Amino acid sequence: KAGGDNDVVLGALVTSITTFKPNFDESIKTATDLNGGLLLPGDTLRYTIDIINTGDDPAVGVFMQDVVPSGVTFVPGSLHVVDGFNDGDKTDAAGDDQGEYDAGTHTVVVRLGNGADASSGGTMAIGATATVTFDVTVGSNVLGLVSNQVTITASGENGSPEETFTSTDGAGSDTTNVIIDQCGTDQEDRKSVV
């Protein structure tokens, strides 16, 4: 009966889980042979990573990692943020700017966005972009396919948890692939190995 000792009051706990989140899956990594012509052992490749937040939430704590693939060697002093916040040359050392190259793990790391520093990634608004480049040298005995992919990690400003996204080559492949030709001179027969 109403008002008695046996009344039960039902309550509801309402929580809010955001459905908004950043998205970096449309980021593109390409490779250019700086020597021109066929890609041969000893040539220098420039990797260009175009990073864009196509999600519906600003991204916070943004950083990219790129494990330099087997068969190529990072060129010291070649790391640059060419577009976006904190653009300019980056040293290879950790702790002095937004980027570094870890020789032990063969990994290029760049913290991106507004407010990024030597230890933390910054904020990239919806639609914000950044472009990173670095060079590698093809090994003298390398032949065939060299493949890799960038990861971009970020959380959402409105509470979505940290997530890792991967680049594509912009032409339908999940990875950025190059073919190292087996010939070293113009006089030799030139063949590509897939």
Salt bridges, closest charged atoms under 4 A:
ASP66 OD2 - LYS29 NZ 2.47
ASP89 OD1 - HIS80 ND1 2.45
GLU100 OE1 - ARG111 NH2 2.70
ASP135 OD1 - ARG46 NE 2.70
GLU163 OE1 - LYS21 NZ 3.25
ASP186 OD1 - ARG190 NH2 2.23
